[in-house]
């Protein structure tokens, strides 16, 4: 077994899958869905209502960390068809660099984001933590969904179409513009637009998921976060045990994101992409789903098809290229060098 340390970012999915497979099986029959690659929420049986539970830390962003923590966790809850209801936050703050203003700013961001989504801040923990150089917020979100409305990646069937809302990489572009501005290499208006991606088109996919689910025909949803759209697709494929044939050129890369990623030397398909939603849908419902999303002001494009098999493939005509899992998120190396 190799003892080479992992780089900054997620543990590689295949390694994590091996570790998760070593876990003892649940002995609690009310746990309907537990840990797994691409299974971002636990689902607990409370009777007719199911409880969706998600936890995720914010480790890249600092400027709007409170806002990120709420939306990123709410996004995963929404992918199950659930409505996010309650939020808890563990706020870890850097020693020697934390004052009341920093704490108030983070709490204000959390409260504002919760209010926007109709979520209640239910509790948490706050401390100054030795060894930290920047704040970290680990959030836990709880949501409710009726049994018949639950959506999981296991619902994908061969022939289903894969849709993507908005474009990529929304979160990475916003973080890059705030944390690593390329300076004179990009016009000020491009940097300003990328910073504002947090709000427009926004990193929340709660409305995206609701609009799609209201239409019907949705078989699975996934929020592509760390590792970008490529990692999101691979996680969806692993969770569903279905192959995905994707048209690379159909994936919308937002214009300012393309420019800032190019300037930072970042692959936009491998950079954290919160704000976009992957939707698997029955072929006959694609047009209706896209139309309903458009009425909500959310653009969506069809980028591929689910087929029997394994893995993710870029397919153009007769050409078929296996998509490899990125070693880590494309912006992780920048934070590693900054630390």
TAVENKA-V948525 format. One record per residue. N is the residue number from 1. RES is the residue in one small letter. SS is DSSP state (hx for helix, st for strand, lp for the rest). PHI is phi in degrees with one decimal (NA if undefined). OMEGA is omega in degrees with one decimal (999 if undefined). Layout:
BEGIN
n = {N N}
res = {RES RES}
ss = {SS SS}
phi = {PHI PHI}
omega = {OMEGA OMEGA}
END
This chain:
BEGIN
n = {1 2 3 4 5 6 7 8 9 10 11 12 13 14 15 16 17 18 19 20 21 22 23 24 25 26 27 28 29 30 31 32 33 34 35 36 37 38 39 40 41 42 43 44 45 46 47 48 49 50 51 52 53 54 55 56 57 58 59 60 61 62 63 64 65 66 67 68 69 70 71 72 73 74 75 76 77 78 79 80 81 82 83 84 85 86 87 88 89 90 91 92 93 94 95 96 97 98 99 100 101 102 103 104 105 106 107 108 109 110 111 112 113 114 115 116 117 118 119 120 121 122 123 124 125 126 127 128 129 130 131 132 133 134 135 136 137 138 139 140 141 142 143 144 145 146 147 148 149 150 151 152 153 154 155 156 157 158 159 160 161 162 163 164 165 166 167 168 169 170 171 172 173 174 175 176 177 178 179 180 181 182 183 184 185 186 187 188 189 190 191 192 193 194 195 196 197 198 199 200 201 202 203 204 205 206 207 208 209 210 211 212 213 214 215 216 217 218 219 220 221 222 223 224 225 226 227 228 229 230 231 232 233 234 235 236 237 238 239 240 241 242 243 244 245 246 247 248 249 250 251 252 253 254 255 256 257 258 259 260 261 262 263 264 265 266 267 268 269 270 271 272 273 274 275 276 277 278 279 280 281 282 283 284 285 286 287 288 289 290 291 292 293 294 295 296 297 298 299 300 301 302 303 304 305 306 307 308 309 310 311 312 313 314 315 316 317 318 319 320 321 322 323 324 325 326 327 328 329 330 331 332 333 334 335 336 337 338 339}
res = {x x x x x x x x x x x x x x x x x x x x x x x x x x x x x x x x x x x x x x x x x x x x x x x x x x x x x x x x x x x x x x x x x x x x x x x x x x x x x x x x x x x x x x x x x x x x x x x x x x x x x x x x x x x x x x x x x x x x x x x x x x x x x x x x x x x x x x x x x x x x x x x x x x x x x x x x x x x x x x x x x x x x x x x x x x x x x x x x x x x x x x x x x x x x x x x x x x x x x x x x x x x x x x x x x x x x x x x x x x x x x x x x x x x x x x x x x x x x x x x x x x x x x x x x x x x x x x x x x x x x x x x x x x x x x x x x x x x x x x x x x x x x x x x x x x x x x x x x x x x x x x x x x x x x x x x x x x x x x x x x x x x x x x x x x x x x x x x x x x x}
ss = {lp lp lp lp lp lp lp lp lp lp lp lp hx hx hx hx hx hx hx hx hx lp lp lp lp lp lp lp lp lp st st st lp lp st lp lp st lp lp st st st st lp lp lp st st st st st st st st st st lp lp lp lp lp lp hx hx hx hx hx hx hx hx hx hx hx hx hx hx lp lp lp lp st st st st st st st st st st st st lp lp lp lp lp hx hx hx hx hx hx hx hx hx hx hx hx hx hx hx hx hx hx lp lp st st st st st st st st st st lp lp lp lp lp lp st st st st st st st st st st st hx hx hx lp lp lp hx hx hx lp lp lp lp lp st st st st st lp lp st lp hx hx hx hx hx hx hx hx hx hx lp lp lp hx hx hx lp lp hx hx hx hx hx hx hx hx hx hx hx lp lp lp lp lp lp lp hx hx hx hx hx hx hx hx hx hx lp lp st st st st st lp lp lp lp lp hx hx hx hx hx hx hx hx hx hx hx hx hx lp lp st st st st lp hx hx hx lp lp st lp hx hx hx hx hx hx hx hx hx hx lp lp lp hx hx hx lp lp lp lp lp lp lp st st st st lp hx hx hx hx hx hx hx hx hx hx hx hx hx lp lp lp lp st st st st st st st st lp lp lp lp st st st st st lp lp st st st st lp lp lp lp lp lp lp lp lp hx hx hx hx hx hx hx lp}
phi = {NA -70.5 -105.5 -64.8 -68.6 -72.2 -78.9 -58.3 124.4 -61.9 -66.6 -51.2 -57.7 -67.7 -66.7 -63.8 -61.7 -61.7 -64.6 -63.8 -67.6 -84.0 -67.4 -66.5 -64.3 -65.3 -103.4 -108.0 -74.0 -89.7 -85.9 -81.4 -135.0 -112.3 -69.7 -179.3 -64.9 79.9 -100.7 -80.4 -127.1 -80.8 -121.6 -112.5 -84.9 -110.2 108.3 -69.2 -98.3 -105.7 -104.1 -98.0 -129.2 -138.6 -132.8 -157.8 -93.4 -108.0 -122.0 -87.1 -80.7 -127.2 -62.2 -125.4 -62.0 -66.0 -63.0 -55.6 -60.8 -71.4 -67.5 -63.0 -72.0 -63.7 -57.3 -67.1 -59.9 -64.1 -68.0 -90.0 87.7 -85.9 -101.3 -65.6 -120.9 -130.7 -129.9 -127.6 -133.6 -101.8 -107.7 -107.2 -116.9 -72.5 -68.9 75.3 -142.3 -118.1 -127.7 -61.7 -61.9 -63.1 -63.9 -63.8 -62.1 -64.7 -63.7 -61.6 -63.6 -61.8 -64.5 -63.1 -66.4 -62.3 -63.0 -59.1 -98.9 71.5 -105.8 -100.0 -76.5 -98.9 153.5 152.2 -156.8 -133.7 -155.6 -88.1 -113.8 -63.2 90.6 -78.6 -103.2 -150.5 -68.5 -130.4 -118.9 -104.2 -101.8 -128.6 -115.7 -121.5 -141.6 -120.0 -147.8 -71.8 -54.8 -74.2 -101.7 -65.0 -122.2 -136.6 -60.8 -69.7 -82.5 -64.5 -124.5 -54.4 101.1 -61.5 -96.4 -106.5 -111.1 -134.4 -89.9 64.6 147.6 -136.5 -97.8 -61.7 -65.4 -61.1 -63.1 -64.7 -64.1 -60.8 -67.3 -85.5 -94.1 -133.4 -61.6 -66.8 76.8 -68.0 -72.2 -131.4 -62.6 -60.1 -68.7 -69.1 -62.6 -63.8 -64.6 -66.7 -60.5 -80.5 -54.7 -54.6 -110.0 -142.7 -79.0 93.8 -94.5 -82.6 -118.0 -61.9 -69.0 -54.9 -65.5 -64.9 -61.8 -66.1 -66.1 -62.5 -74.2 93.4 88.2 -78.9 -106.7 -167.3 -142.9 -151.8 -99.5 -75.6 -110.8 -63.3 93.9 75.6 -62.6 -64.8 -63.4 -59.9 -64.9 -66.5 -61.9 -64.6 -65.0 -63.1 -65.6 -89.4 58.5 -130.0 -81.9 -121.7 -100.7 -116.7 -92.5 -55.1 -70.1 -85.0 -73.2 -76.7 -103.1 -63.0 -59.0 -67.3 -63.6 -61.2 -67.8 -73.3 -66.7 -63.3 -66.9 -91.2 70.3 -114.6 -75.4 -66.0 -85.6 -118.9 -110.3 -46.1 -127.0 -53.1 114.6 -102.7 -126.6 -86.9 -127.3 -99.1 -143.1 -61.7 -54.4 -74.3 -108.0 -59.7 -61.7 -66.9 -64.1 -62.8 -65.4 -67.6 -62.2 -61.3 -65.0 -86.4 80.0 -118.6 -72.1 -147.5 -128.7 -88.3 -114.9 178.2 -139.1 -86.6 -136.1 -63.6 131.6 -136.7 90.3 -116.7 -132.9 -85.8 -124.7 -136.0 62.1 -87.6 -86.2 -139.2 -122.4 -66.1 -94.6 -95.1 -69.2 -60.8 -62.4 -167.4 -60.6 -64.9 -96.1 -61.7 -63.7 -69.2 -72.0 -62.7 -73.3 -78.9 -62.1}
omega = {-178.9 176.5 178.5 -176.9 175.6 174.2 177.0 178.6 -179.9 167.0 -179.3 -172.0 -177.8 175.9 -179.8 179.1 177.3 -179.5 -179.6 179.6 178.1 -178.7 176.8 179.4 179.2 176.3 -178.1 -173.4 178.1 172.9 -177.0 179.2 178.9 -175.4 177.4 178.7 180.0 177.0 -166.9 -179.3 166.5 178.2 -178.6 -177.3 176.4 -177.3 178.5 176.9 175.9 178.2 175.7 -175.9 -177.8 171.2 -178.0 177.0 171.6 -174.5 179.9 -174.1 173.5 -173.2 -178.2 -169.9 179.6 178.0 178.7 -172.9 179.3 -174.2 -178.3 178.3 177.8 -179.8 -178.2 175.0 -177.6 -179.1 176.8 -174.0 -177.9 174.4 178.0 -173.6 -171.0 -177.6 172.8 -175.2 167.9 -174.7 -179.5 -171.4 -174.6 177.7 176.1 -176.5 -178.2 174.0 -177.0 -178.8 178.3 -178.8 -179.9 -179.6 -179.8 179.1 178.1 178.8 178.9 -177.7 179.0 -179.9 177.5 -179.6 179.6 -175.9 -179.7 -176.8 176.9 172.4 -170.1 -179.8 179.2 -176.4 179.5 179.3 167.6 -172.2 179.3 173.9 179.7 176.5 177.6 -177.3 173.7 174.5 174.8 -175.8 171.6 -178.7 175.6 179.5 -178.3 174.7 175.9 -174.0 -176.3 -177.6 -179.1 177.8 176.1 179.2 -179.2 -179.2 -178.7 177.1 174.4 -177.9 176.5 178.9 179.5 178.6 175.3 178.4 171.6 -176.0 -176.6 -14.7 -173.6 -175.7 -178.5 -178.9 178.9 179.6 -179.0 -178.4 -179.2 -171.3 -174.7 -178.2 -179.5 175.2 -172.2 -178.0 179.2 177.3 -178.5 -178.2 176.9 178.1 179.9 179.7 179.8 176.7 -177.0 176.0 178.2 -178.5 -177.9 12.5 175.3 -179.8 177.5 172.6 -179.4 179.0 177.1 -177.2 -178.9 -179.4 -179.9 -177.4 179.0 -179.3 -176.8 178.3 177.6 -179.0 177.3 173.7 178.3 -179.2 -178.6 -177.1 -176.3 -174.9 171.7 -177.0 179.5 178.3 178.0 178.4 -179.6 176.6 178.3 178.3 179.4 -177.5 -175.7 -173.3 179.6 176.0 178.4 174.5 -171.8 173.6 -175.6 -176.0 178.8 -179.0 -177.5 174.2 -175.7 -169.3 179.9 177.7 179.0 -178.6 -176.4 176.2 178.3 -179.3 -178.3 -178.7 -175.4 174.6 -175.5 178.8 -178.6 -176.9 -173.5 -163.3 175.4 -177.4 173.6 179.4 172.4 -178.4 169.4 -173.9 174.7 -174.6 -176.5 -178.2 -175.6 -177.7 -180.0 179.2 179.2 179.5 -179.8 176.2 179.7 177.5 175.7 -179.4 -176.3 177.2 177.0 179.0 175.4 -175.6 -178.8 -174.2 173.3 -179.8 176.0 179.4 -177.2 171.9 178.0 -176.6 167.9 -175.3 174.9 -177.2 179.3 -177.6 -177.9 -176.1 178.0 179.7 -177.9 177.6 177.3 178.5 176.7 178.6 -173.7 179.4 -176.9 -177.8 179.8 177.6 178.7 -179.1 -179.2 -172.8 999}
END
